[in-house]
Amino acid sequence: MQRLMKGQRLVAILGAAVVAAIAAPTIAASAQPAHHGKSAAEIVAATDVKYQAAVKHNDVATIGRILTDDFVIVNGRGSAFTKADILNDASTQDCTYEQQDEVAGTQTVRVFGRSTATVTAELWIKGSCTDGSTFDQKLWFSDTYVLRHGAWGYSFGQSSIHV
């Protein structure tokens, strides 16, 4: 399997990010009530927060549970990466994250019908990689979740880069 280039890895992995530890998510819509009285939007927001924390800590098991098998992310340079690519990068732990936090107040969750939702926010990422490189940037992302077999899974992501 071809390794991701460092810059592409950062935008692919981190561009898919939302860690909403700073502020509660803005729920733009709610669909069907879900587990334990929570709305679909609340469940998707919490699942995305859990995913982003897993990325920050290179938690391969959690990443693997949340990503769907057909997951794809497209970065701001137009490169696409799969679940296998993301899991490989997390397992190598080539980069560590000092910051991977949603900019307060920027997260929006939208639910479409009964089985599709998006999370959009601005993300601040900062860290370093084993090759000595560092990163410190803000970017926007949109993550798409689908409801399959009673669980929300992260299926598609797209991130921007500042131009």
Kinemage of the C-alpha trace (Angstrom):
@kinemage 1
@onewidth
@group {chain A} dominant
@subgroup {mainchain}
@vectorlist {calphas} color= white
{ca met a 1} P 0.000 0.000 0.000
{ca gln a 2} L 1.302 3.422 -0.878
{ca arg a 3} L 2.083 5.624 2.125
{ca leu a 4} L 0.445 9.031 2.365
{ca met a 5} L 2.700 12.003 1.870
{ca lys a 6} L 3.099 13.978 5.087
{ca gly a 7} L 1.130 17.037 3.935
{ca gln a 8} L -1.620 14.922 2.415
{ca arg a 9} L -1.820 12.837 5.593
{ca leu a 10} L -2.357 15.901 7.737
{ca val a 11} L -5.083 17.333 5.553
{ca ala a 12} L -6.711 13.916 5.075
{ca ile a 13} L -6.706 12.843 8.705
{ca leu a 14} L -7.044 16.178 10.383
{ca gly a 15} L -9.307 17.686 7.785
{ca ala a 16} L -11.842 15.116 8.751
{ca ala a 17} L -11.670 16.434 12.264
{ca val a 18} L -13.995 17.832 14.830
{ca val a 19} L -13.096 17.783 18.474
{ca ala a 20} L -15.885 19.735 20.105
{ca ala a 21} L -14.413 19.766 23.577
{ca ile a 22} L -14.303 23.567 23.493
{ca ala a 23} L -17.990 24.192 22.861
{ca ala a 24} L -21.221 22.294 22.586
{ca pro a 25} L -22.212 21.569 19.002
{ca thr a 26} L -24.777 23.677 17.217
{ca ile a 27} L -27.549 21.358 16.210
{ca ala a 28} L -29.020 22.668 12.974
{ca ala a 29} L -31.577 19.918 12.602
{ca ser a 30} L -32.706 16.805 14.336
{ca ala a 31} L -34.301 13.817 12.738
{ca gln a 32} L -35.570 10.631 14.265
{ca pro a 33} L -35.156 10.262 17.995
{ca ala a 34} L -32.412 7.767 18.656
{ca his a 35} L -30.780 5.837 21.485
{ca his a 36} L -31.496 6.948 25.049
{ca gly a 37} L -33.698 9.830 23.946
{ca lys a 38} L -30.975 11.578 21.964
{ca ser a 39} L -31.681 12.964 18.511
{ca ala a 40} L -29.808 11.736 15.455
{ca ala a 41} L -27.953 15.065 15.361
{ca glu a 42} L -26.783 14.655 18.949
{ca ile a 43} L -25.603 11.108 18.298
{ca val a 44} L -23.724 12.123 15.129
{ca ala a 45} L -22.121 15.093 16.917
{ca ala a 46} L -20.967 12.834 19.757
{ca thr a 47} L -19.727 10.157 17.338
{ca asp a 48} L -17.701 12.720 15.406
{ca val a 49} L -16.201 14.061 18.654
{ca lys a 50} L -15.252 10.492 19.602
{ca tyr a 51} L -13.695 9.926 16.172
{ca gln a 52} L -11.628 13.117 16.351
{ca ala a 53} L -10.343 12.241 19.827
{ca ala a 54} L -9.333 8.840 18.432
{ca val a 55} L -7.420 10.511 15.593
{ca lys a 56} L -5.680 12.826 18.061
{ca his a 57} L -4.512 9.816 20.076
{ca asn a 58} L -3.872 7.486 17.102
{ca asp a 59} L -6.504 5.105 18.549
{ca val a 60} L -6.704 2.545 15.733
{ca ala a 61} L -9.483 0.458 17.320
{ca thr a 62} L -11.891 3.368 17.747
{ca ile a 63} L -11.105 4.781 14.314
{ca gly a 64} L -11.771 1.347 12.823
{ca arg a 65} L -15.151 1.049 14.559
{ca ile a 66} L -16.386 4.477 13.445
{ca leu a 67} L -15.216 4.520 9.820
{ca thr a 68} L -17.409 2.601 7.383
{ca asp a 69} L -15.690 -0.007 5.222
{ca asp a 70} L -16.304 2.148 2.126
{ca phe a 71} L -14.985 5.331 3.797
{ca val a 72} L -13.209 7.885 1.588
{ca ile a 73} L -11.831 11.327 2.384
{ca val a 74} L -10.798 13.902 -0.203
{ca asn a 75} L -8.354 16.575 0.892
{ca gly a 76} L -8.001 20.147 -0.338
{ca arg a 77} L -5.442 19.047 -2.926
{ca gly a 78} L -7.842 16.533 -4.465
{ca ser a 79} L -6.211 13.359 -3.139
{ca ala a 80} L -8.491 10.577 -1.873
{ca phe a 81} L -7.758 8.189 1.001
{ca thr a 82} L -9.555 5.076 2.264
{ca lys a 83} L -10.232 3.513 5.638
{ca ala a 84} L -7.144 1.322 5.182
{ca asp a 85} L -4.986 4.419 4.572
{ca ile a 86} L -6.290 6.156 7.697
{ca leu a 87} L -5.846 3.062 9.864
{ca asn a 88} L -2.305 2.563 8.564
{ca asp a 89} L -1.368 6.152 9.376
{ca ala a 90} L -2.793 5.907 12.897
{ca ser a 91} L -0.975 2.636 13.552
{ca thr a 92} L 2.417 4.054 12.511
{ca gln a 93} L 1.968 7.095 14.789
{ca asp a 94} L 4.212 9.155 12.544
{ca cys a 95} L 2.581 12.373 13.779
{ca thr a 96} L 1.496 13.558 17.216
{ca tyr a 97} L -1.052 16.261 17.895
{ca glu a 98} L -0.712 19.100 20.357
{ca gln a 99} L -3.935 20.698 19.097
{ca gln a 100} L -6.788 19.190 17.172
{ca asp a 101} L -9.660 21.339 18.251
{ca glu a 102} L -12.750 22.727 16.615
{ca val a 103} L -12.842 26.507 16.601
{ca ala a 104} L -15.518 27.370 19.169
{ca gly a 105} L -18.946 27.997 17.706
{ca thr a 106} L -18.213 26.750 14.179
{ca gln a 107} L -19.677 23.219 14.318
{ca thr a 108} L -22.987 22.546 12.581
{ca val a 109} L -24.740 19.174 12.327
{ca arg a 110} L -27.403 18.700 9.674
{ca val a 111} L -29.545 15.572 9.387
{ca phe a 112} L -31.134 14.643 6.060
{ca gly a 113} L -33.935 12.094 6.199
{ca arg a 114} L -33.433 9.114 8.489
{ca ser a 115} L -29.977 7.907 7.550
{ca thr a 116} L -27.638 10.724 6.467
{ca ala a 117} L -26.009 13.552 8.425
{ca thr a 118} L -23.166 16.024 7.939
{ca val a 119} L -20.867 17.712 10.408
{ca thr a 120} L -19.126 20.915 9.309
{ca ala a 121} L -16.670 23.033 11.314
{ca glu a 122} L -13.371 24.889 11.288
{ca leu a 123} L -10.490 22.993 12.853
{ca trp a 124} L -7.206 24.130 14.391
{ca ile a 125} L -4.470 21.503 14.093
{ca lys a 126} L -0.960 21.689 15.497
{ca gly a 127} L 1.671 19.029 16.008
{ca ser a 128} L 4.810 17.361 14.762
{ca cys a 129} L 5.902 14.311 12.803
{ca thr a 130} L 8.770 11.880 13.268
{ca asp a 131} L 10.538 13.325 10.203
{ca gly a 132} L 11.011 16.582 12.141
{ca ser a 133} L 8.291 18.540 10.348
{ca thr a 134} L 5.667 20.535 12.213
{ca phe a 135} L 2.208 21.803 11.326
{ca asp a 136} L -0.008 24.569 12.641
{ca gln a 137} L -3.038 25.519 10.554
{ca lys a 138} L -6.769 26.032 10.442
{ca leu a 139} L -9.021 24.405 7.874
{ca trp a 140} L -12.686 23.675 7.211
{ca phe a 141} L -14.133 20.182 6.833
{ca ser a 142} L -17.395 18.393 6.160
{ca asp a 143} L -17.912 14.836 7.442
{ca thr a 144} L -20.792 12.676 6.208
{ca tyr a 145} L -22.292 9.998 8.439
{ca val a 146} L -24.703 7.245 7.406
{ca leu a 147} L -26.963 5.117 9.571
{ca arg a 148} L -26.401 1.427 8.857
{ca his a 149} L -27.580 -1.502 10.959
{ca gly a 150} L -28.583 0.851 13.780
{ca ala a 151} L -25.247 2.691 14.100
{ca trp a 152} L -23.939 5.938 12.637
{ca gly a 153} L -20.694 5.493 10.692
{ca tyr a 154} L -18.361 8.059 9.183
{ca ser a 155} L -18.526 7.427 5.447
{ca phe a 156} L -17.154 10.434 3.570
{ca gly a 157} L -15.028 13.462 4.426
{ca gln a 158} L -13.789 16.477 2.576
{ca ser a 159} L -11.375 19.095 3.872
{ca ser a 160} L -10.204 22.452 2.658
{ca ile a 161} L -6.862 24.146 2.754
{ca his a 162} L -6.331 27.852 3.099
{ca val a 163} L -5.529 29.462 -0.239
